[in-house]
Amino acid sequence: MASFVVAVVGYASLVIAAGYSLVALIAALAWRSYVSRRRAAPSIQPAVTVLKPLCGAEPGLYERLRSFCQQDYAQFQVIFGALEPNDPALAVVARLIAEFPRLPIDVVANSQRHGHNNKSNNLINMLTVARHPLLLIADSDILVGPDYLATVTAPLQDERIGLVTCLSLDAPTPRLWSRLGAMYNNEWYFPSVMLAWLFGHQGYASGQTLCLRRTTLEAMGGLRAFADHLADDYRLGEKVRAQGLRILLSPYEIQAAHDEPDFASLNRHEVRWMRTLRVIKPLCLTMIFLTFSLLLAALALPLLAAAGGIHATGWILFGSTVVARLGLHLVYRPRSRRRWLADLFLVPVRDLLIFGVWFQSFFSRRVTWRGSEFDVDATGVMRRIA
């Protein structure tokens, strides 16, 4: 009887692992097809203000900020903001102002705090000089093409759509920890979003790109409503849906820089992201181990061996899991000078590390963000630890 139960658990693990991996790969390929069919943006281009909060001189910052100054768009304003007047990112902005003298660029260096979320603090200060009825909030580490603004703002011509957001592929620096960090987003988080998209979920909102009407933001109380929240982008999406408006996941894929100097930095960032998920979707975090397909499949093999041997069905399920997992690695591999198969050996390492991050997320609500420590309560509100 005991061996029968062990065998059932083993085969159940293999079925879950293979099923999730294959469906996630199908979702990834379906998204790729959707992106490739992206239509040209319409000629109507309402005036838009782009808000770019800054914090430090990140690798490649000049090229990434410059891509926002090169948009094929009739009328747009760019606001760069920092909480500290001596922030090194502002030197990059000064270079852009000299390079694009005809582009309306405003700089806000204001240390005023409105809550514990410094990104929200920065954005609230920046909004005081915003001129246009459309607002686009975009992180400083993303690179876009000249059609980005036109593509992302176009869906807001439909009054039923309240927010447009984008997915981003992480482009790592050559460091080992950066490559592992990019795999977290590209090969685990990104496919889970695609899977939800495939089944019609429309609640995703990413701080990498948030485009909405100013009236929509004002109706929810402005950005001050999120000044103490860890998951400010998620809460913004909730408020948009509460107004009876839709969130649209744009087919425009953006590229985000990813740089991790060491393991401690990598682990700190990923634990914060996982604890953010714990705050906004605690049940999902508990069940998330079902997405660790390679680990589930590997653990199933000794169970089956102990229960009397691994039969052909078991090997087929295990092989399907491995092939689908490697497929996700290749589908979402960002363009780089590294050989196509150079990081294959990191796939099992990445899956083992993500299990460790998930395990850590249950033992504390404390997160580290930009060098500061915070406690986060069950509602997602942050409290700085002295």
C-alpha positions, 0 to 999 in steps of 0.5 A: 500500500505504501509503495502504491501511494509513493508511486501515485505521488511520483506520477502526479508530480511528473504529470504536473511538471510536464503539464505546466512546462508544456502549457507554459511553452505553448503560451510563450509561442502563442505570445510570440505569434501575437507580438509578430502580428502587431499592427502599426499604430494609428495616426492619431497621437494625443499629447503625452507626458513621459515620467522617468523616475531615476535613482543612480547611474545604472549600466547603459543608462544613457542609451536607455534614456536616450531611446525615449528622446527619439520617439516618432511622436508628434507631441510629448514631454519627458520628465526626469526625476530624482529624490536627491539633487546630486543623483549621478543619473542627473548628469546623464539627463544634462547630456540629453538636454544638450543633445535634444534642445527642441524636445520638452525635457523637464527635470525635478530634483525634489527630496520631499517624501509623501510615503515610504515608497520612494518611487511613488514619492519621486513620481508625485513630485514629478507630476507637478510639472506634467503638462499633458492629458496622457501619462506614461510611467516608465522605469529607467532601465528599459530600452525602447524603439521609436514606435514605442509611444505611438504603440502604447498610447494608441489603445487608450483611444478606446474609452473602455481601456483604462491602463496599458502595460507592457512586458519586458525581457531582461538583458543581462550584463555578462556577469554570472549572477546577472544572467541567472537574474535575467533567467528568473524573469524571462524563464519563470515569471514571464511565462507565468504571465503569458499563461494567465494571458492565454487563459484570458486574465487581464489583471497584470500591471507592470511598473516597467510601463504604465500608460493611462489618462490623467483623469483616470489617475485623479479619480483614484486619488492620484499616486498618493494612494500608493505612496506606502505600498510595496506593490504600487503597480499592482494596486494601481491596476486594482484601482483601474479595474475598480472604475470598470475599466480594462487593463490591456497588455500591449504586444510591444515588448521592451528590454530591461537591463539586468545587473547583479554584482553578486549572489547577495544582491541577486537573492535580496532582489528576488526575495523582495519580488517573491515577498511582494507576491506573498502580499498581493496573492498569498494563495498563489505563493503557496501553490507556486511550487507547482511551477518548479517543473524541473525540480518536481520532475527530478524529485519524482524519479527517486520516488518511482524508483523506490516504489518499484521502478520507473516505467516508460510513461514516467520517462516520457513525462520526465523527458517532456518536462526537460524538453519544454523547460529547455524550450522556455530557456531558448524562446525567451533568451535575449539577443546577445553576443553569447553563444545560443546554448552557452547558458544551458548549464544554468537552467537546473541551477536557476530552478534550484535557486528559485526554490530557495527564494520561494522558501525564504519568502515565508519566514519574514515580511521584511524586504530590502529596497534601494539600501533601506529595510522595510516591514510589509504588513498583510495589506502591502503597506511598507514601514521603514525599519530604522 
